[in-house]
């Protein structure tokens, strides 16, 4: 993030959630209630309006804060592990923080305000659970679970593991209360017809299971990303190499523990359970991010036999991950610059006296390491994204929806790319 001085380049939902919502007159009634943000990740919707949206025009400051909270969550997870006599090394930090599959969740503020902030509160909850502070554990888990449903599943799994590890069965009560509140809350809004929370009728969705595995196998993210990152990195490459060597120097030997491998496996699987159960959730790079806690624990534990090999793995992976992330960050910047040209072009050709549509539009206009779902998409990838961006650009929420590549152009002002 620091290679571009924490400058942030908005895309897609950012223009709506942070460039529009907070500036509406009476946003609680006009946005939070009317758009029913309270029914799905309710704390995230409130934070969009009253916290993160206030950084619009200086979202780099928000990115800096979120990045610090991401790093703090890694530290808290490691302290928690030490409290449980199961210490973790720098390899855990490397994978948890730096793995490029996490970049969408950690950079894109529309995602990071849910996932990274959720991980921070999960780590706080875990820390207090390990200290047997049940009230603080309850409160921070309560916040985390209403930021993102995958974070809720992860936090429940983490708490249950800690309670069983310490045999502090009194902690089961606040955990059970939070789980019950979470289930009843979403069950209530499903009955009101909030479709994104619908439970799938299939107990095990094999197609969704394949979708969950697929992004972990996209090797181009690392191979092509590394080659492009080396070309783009400049002097940053030297700094990244130094950082990677420092990570390796601070690595330490831990005892290989089959129990910790099992814990890592459970925490890898738990965040994916909501995707299998809820019909309205789709797999993306950001949905992989919560599972990195488990993946990092497994890798750190598995490589504990040889401290020299573990140090080498930490140095190599840190360097590769950082270099790949440079290319990812550059792609976000390039996408933003193209989007600004598109928005200016479309805005100048709008005819507000009739419906408007864009023809010849594409999902993306830039080279990327890998094309997957909505990873670094242009505003022309959907009608809502383009319309939201135009509304923000012109400061006019009344602009009607702008179609993308309509089947018929009759009676429509067509804007050709």
C-alpha positions in Angstrom: 0.0 0.0 0.0 2.8 2.4 0.8 4.4 2.1 -2.6 1.8 4.5 -3.8 1.9 6.5 -0.6 -1.5 5.0 0.5 -3.3 6.8 -2.3 -6.6 5.1 -2.9 -8.2 4.5 -6.3 -12.0 4.0 -6.0 -14.0 1.5 -8.1 -17.6 0.1 -8.4 -19.4 0.2 -5.1 -17.1 2.9 -3.7 -18.8 5.7 -5.6 -22.2 4.7 -4.2 -21.3 3.7 -0.6 -18.8 6.5 0.1 -19.3 9.1 -2.7 -23.1 9.3 -2.5 -24.7 7.7 0.6 -23.1 9.9 3.3 -24.0 13.1 1.5 -27.7 12.4 1.2 -30.0 14.6 3.3 -31.1 12.5 6.3 -29.1 9.4 5.2 -30.4 7.2 8.0 -34.0 7.4 6.7 -33.3 7.9 3.0 -30.5 5.4 2.6 -30.2 3.1 5.6 -33.9 2.4 6.0 -35.2 2.8 2.5 -32.4 0.8 0.9 -32.7 -1.7 3.7 -29.1 -1.7 4.6 -30.1 -2.7 8.1 -31.2 -6.2 6.9 -27.8 -7.3 5.6 -24.5 -6.6 7.4 -26.1 -3.8 9.4 -23.0 -2.4 11.1 -21.2 -2.2 7.8 -24.0 -0.1 6.4 -23.9 2.3 9.3 -20.2 2.6 9.1 -20.3 3.4 5.4 -22.6 6.3 6.1 -21.2 7.7 9.3 -17.6 6.7 9.3 -15.8 5.6 6.1 -17.9 7.8 3.8 -16.7 10.9 5.7 -13.2 10.1 4.2 -14.5 10.6 0.6 -11.9 12.8 -1.2 -9.3 11.4 1.2 -9.9 7.7 1.1 -6.2 7.1 1.4 -6.5 8.0 5.1 -9.2 5.3 5.5 -6.9 2.8 3.6 -4.1 3.6 6.0 -6.3 3.1 9.1 -7.7 -0.2 7.7 -4.2 -1.4 6.9 -3.0 -0.7 10.4 -6.0 -2.6 11.8 -5.2 -5.5 9.5 -1.6 -5.6 10.9 -3.0 -5.3 14.4 -5.3 -8.3 13.8 -2.3 -10.4 12.9 -0.5 -9.3 16.1 -3.6 -10.1 18.2 -4.0 -13.5 16.6 -0.4 -14.3 17.4 -0.7 -13.0 21.0 -3.8 -15.2 21.4 -2.0 -18.2 20.1 0.8 -17.6 22.7 -1.8 -17.3 25.4 -3.0 -20.8 24.4 0.6 -22.2 24.4 0.5 -22.6 20.7 2.7 -19.9 19.3 2.8 -18.9 15.7 5.8 -17.5 13.7 6.3 -14.9 10.9 5.2 -17.3 8.3 1.7 -17.0 9.7 2.0 -13.2 9.3 3.3 -13.5 5.8 0.5 -15.6 4.5 -2.3 -13.9 6.6 -1.3 -10.4 5.6 0.4 -10.5 2.3 -1.0 -13.4 0.2 -2.2 -11.8 -3.0 -5.5 -13.7 -2.9 -6.2 -11.3 -0.1 -5.5 -8.1 -2.0 -9.1 -7.5 -3.1 -10.3 -7.8 0.4 -7.5 -5.7 1.9 -7.4 -2.9 -0.7 -10.9 -2.4 -2.0 -12.6 -0.3 0.7 -16.1 -1.6 -0.1 -14.7 -5.0 0.9 -12.1 -4.2 3.5 -14.6 -2.2 5.7 -16.4 -5.5 6.1 -13.7 -8.2 5.9 -10.6 -6.6 7.4 -12.5 -4.6 10.0 -14.4 -7.8 10.8 -11.1 -9.7 11.2 -9.8 -7.0 13.5 -12.8 -7.4 15.8 -12.6 -11.2 15.5 -9.0 -11.0 16.7 -10.0 -8.7 19.6 -12.7 -11.1 20.5 -10.3 -14.1 20.4 -7.8 -12.3 22.5 -10.3 -11.5 25.2 -11.6 -15.1 25.0 -8.1 -16.4 25.6 -7.9 -14.0 28.7 -11.3 -15.3 29.9 -12.8 -11.8 29.6 -16.3 -13.0 28.6 -18.0 -9.6 28.4 -15.3 -8.1 26.0 -15.3 -11.4 24.1 -19.1 -11.1 23.7 -19.1 -7.4 22.6 -16.3 -7.6 20.0 -17.7 -10.8 18.5 -21.2 -9.2 18.3 -19.7 -6.3 16.3 -17.7 -8.7 14.0 -20.6 -11.0 13.2 -22.7 -8.2 11.8 -20.0 -6.9 9.5 -19.8 -9.9 7.2 -21.4 -13.3 7.4 -18.2 -15.2 6.7 -16.5 -13.3 9.5 -19.4 -14.4 11.8 -18.7 -18.0 10.9 -15.0 -17.5 11.5 -15.5 -15.8 14.8 -17.8 -18.5 16.1 -15.3 -21.2 15.2 -12.4 -19.3 16.8 -14.3 -18.8 20.0 -15.4 -22.4 20.2 -11.8 -23.6 19.7 -10.5 -21.3 22.4 -13.2 -22.3 24.9 -12.5 -26.0 24.3 -8.7 -25.4 24.5 -9.0 -23.6 27.9 -11.9 -25.7 29.1 -13.7 -22.5 30.3 -17.2 -23.7 29.7 -18.7 -20.5 31.0 -17.6 -18.9 27.7 -20.1 -21.1 25.9 -23.0 -18.9 27.1 -22.0 -15.6 25.4 -21.0 -17.6 22.3 -24.4 -19.3 22.2 -26.2 -16.0 22.8 -24.4 -14.3 19.9 -25.0 -17.3 17.6 -28.7 -17.3 18.5 -29.0 -13.5 17.9 -27.2 -13.8 14.5 -29.5 -16.7 13.4 -32.7 -15.1 14.5 -31.7 -11.7 13.0 -31.2 -13.1 9.5 -34.1 -15.5 9.8 -36.4 -12.6 10.5 -35.3 -10.6 7.4 -35.4 -13.7 5.2 -39.1 -13.9 6.1 -39.5 -10.3 5.0 -38.2 -11.3 1.6 -34.5 -10.2 1.8 -33.3 -12.6 -0.9 -29.5 -12.4 -0.3 -30.0 -14.2 3.0 -32.1 -17.2 1.6 -30.9 -20.6 2.7 -30.2 -22.9 -0.2 -32.4 -25.9 -0.5 -29.4 -28.1 -1.3 -27.5 -29.4 1.8 -24.3 -29.7 -0.2 -23.8 -27.7 -3.4 -21.2 -29.4 -5.4 -21.0 -26.6 -8.0 -20.5 -24.1 -5.3 -17.8 -26.3 -3.7 -15.9 -26.3 -7.0 -16.3 -22.5 -7.2 -14.8 -22.2 -3.6 -11.7 -24.2 -4.6 -11.2 -22.6 -8.0 -9.6 -19.2 -6.9 -7.0 -21.0 -4.9 -5.8 -22.7 -8.0 -5.3 -19.5 -10.2 -1.5 -19.7 -10.5 -1.5 -16.8 -13.0 -2.1 -14.5 -10.0 1.4 -15.4 -8.8 3.4 -16.2 -11.9 2.1 -13.4 -14.2 1.7 -11.1 -11.2 5.4 -11.6 -10.2 6.7 -10.9 -13.7 4.6 -7.7 -14.0 5.4 -6.7 -10.5 9.2 -6.9 -11.1 8.8 -4.7 -14.1 6.7 -2.1 -12.2 8.4 -2.2 -8.9 11.5 0.0 -9.5 13.3 0.8 -6.2 10.4 -0.6 -4.2 11.8 -4.1 -5.1 14.9 -3.4 -2.9 12.7 -2.3 0.0 10.6 -5.4 -0.4 13.6 -7.7 -0.4 14.9 -6.1 2.8 11.5 -6.4 4.5 11.3 -10.1 3.4 14.7 -10.8 4.8 13.7 -9.2 8.1 10.6 -11.4 8.2 12.8 -14.4 7.8 15.2 -13.2 10.5 12.4 -13.0 13.1 11.1 -16.4 12.3 11.2 -19.0 15.1 10.9 -22.7 15.6 7.7 -24.1 16.9 6.7 -27.6 17.8 4.8 -29.4 15.1 1.3 -29.9 16.5 -1.4 -32.1 14.8 -3.9 -30.3 16.9 -2.8 -26.9 15.4 -3.0 -28.4 11.9 -6.6 -29.4 12.7 -7.4 -26.0 14.1 -6.0 -24.4 10.9 -8.1 -26.7 8.8 -11.3 -25.9 10.7 -10.6 -22.2 10.4 -9.9 -22.5 6.7 -13.3 -24.3 6.2 -15.5 -22.4 8.6 -15.7 -19.0 6.6 -16.8 -20.9 3.5 -19.8 -22.5 5.2 -22.1 -19.5 4.6 -21.3 -19.6 0.9 -22.4 -23.2 0.8 -25.6 -22.5 2.8 -26.7 -19.1 1.5 -28.1 -18.9 -2.0 -27.3 -15.2 -2.6 -23.5 -15.4 -2.0 -21.0 -15.8 -4.8 -17.3 -16.9 -4.7 -14.7 -14.2 -5.3 -11.2 -13.3 -4.2 -12.5 -11.4 -1.2 -14.5 -14.4 0.0 -11.2 -16.3 0.2 -9.7 -13.7 2.6 -11.3 -14.9 5.9 -9.9 -18.5 5.3 -6.3 -17.2 5.2 -6.3 -17.3 9.0 -6.6 -21.1 8.8 -4.3 -21.4 5.8 -1.6 -19.4 7.6 -1.9 -21.5 10.8 -1.6 -24.7 8.8 1.5 -23.5 6.8 3.2 -22.1 9.9 2.6 -25.4 11.8 3.5 -27.7 9.0 6.9 -26.1 8.3 8.0 -26.1 11.9 10.3 -29.1 11.6 13.2 -27.2 10.0 13.8 -23.6 11.2 16.1 -22.9 8.2 13.6 -24.1 5.7 10.8 -22.2 7.5 13.0 -19.0 7.4 13.7 -19.5 3.7 10.0 -20.1 3.0 9.1 -16.9 4.8 11.6 -14.8 2.9 10.7 -16.2 -0.5 6.9 -16.1 0.0 7.1 -12.5 1.5 9.1 -11.3 -1.5 6.8 -13.0 -4.1 3.7 -11.8 -2.4 4.9 -8.2 -2.1 6.0 -8.1 -5.7 2.7 -9.5 -7.0 0.8 -7.0 -4.8 2.7 -4.2 -6.6 1.2 -5.3 -9.9 -2.3 -5.6 -8.3 -2.1 -2.1 -6.9 -1.0 -0.7 -10.3 -4.0 -2.4 -11.9 -6.4 -0.7 -9.5 -4.8 2.6 -10.3 -5.0 2.0 -14.1 -8.6 0.9 -13.8 -9.4 4.1 -11.9 -7.8 6.3 -14.5 -9.8 4.6 -17.3 -13.0 4.9 -15.3 -12.5 8.6 -14.9 -12.2 9.0 -18.7 -15.3 6.9 -19.2 -17.4 8.8 -16.7 -16.4 12.2 -18.2 -17.2 10.9 -21.7 -20.6 9.5 -20.7 -21.5 12.5 -18.6 -21.0 14.9 -21.5 -23.3 12.8 -23.8 -26.2 12.2 -21.3 -29.7 13.3 -22.4 -31.8 13.5 -19.3 -35.0 14.0 -21.3 -34.9 10.3 -22.4 -33.5 7.0 -21.3 -29.7 6.6 -21.8 -27.6 3.5 -22.6 -24.0 2.7 -23.3 -23.2 0.4 -26.2 -19.9 -1.3 -26.9 -19.1 -1.4 -23.2 -16.7 -4.0 -21.7 -16.2 -5.4 -18.2 -12.6 -4.2 -18.1 -10.2 -2.2 -20.3 -6.9 -3.0 -18.7 -4.4 -5.9 -18.6 -4.6 -7.9 -15.3 -2.9 -10.8 -13.7 -6.1 -12.8 -13.7 -9.7 -12.1 -14.6 -12.0 -13.5 -12.0 -15.6 -12.5 -11.1 -15.6 -8.8 -10.3 -11.9 -8.4 -9.6 -10.9 -4.9 -10.7 -13.9 -4.3 -13.0 -14.7 -1.1 -14.8 -17.8 0.9 -14.0 -19.1 -0.2 -17.4 -19.3 -3.8 -16.1 -22.9 -3.2 -14.8 -25.7 -0.6 -15.1 -25.7 0.0 -11.3 -22.0 0.7 -11.2 -22.0 3.1 -14.1 -25.1 4.9 -12.9 -23.8 5.1 -9.4 -20.5 6.6 -10.6 -22.3 9.1 -12.9 -24.6 10.2 -10.0 -21.6 10.7 -7.8 -19.7 12.6 -10.5 -22.6 14.9 -11.2 -23.8 15.0 -7.6 -27.3 14.1 -8.8 -29.0 11.0 -7.3 -32.1 11.4 -9.5 -30.3 10.4 -12.8 -32.2 7.3 -14.1 -30.5 4.0 -14.5 -28.1 3.9 -17.5 -28.3 0.6 -19.4 -25.3 -1.3 -20.6 -25.4 -2.8 -24.1 -29.3 -2.9 -24.5 -30.9 -5.4 -26.8 -32.9 -2.6 -28.5 -32.0 1.0 -29.0 -35.5 2.3 -29.7 -36.3 5.5 -27.9 -32.9 5.5 -26.1 -30.1 7.9 -26.2 -27.2 5.6 -27.2 -23.7 6.5 -26.1 -21.2 4.6 -28.3 -17.8 3.6 -27.0 
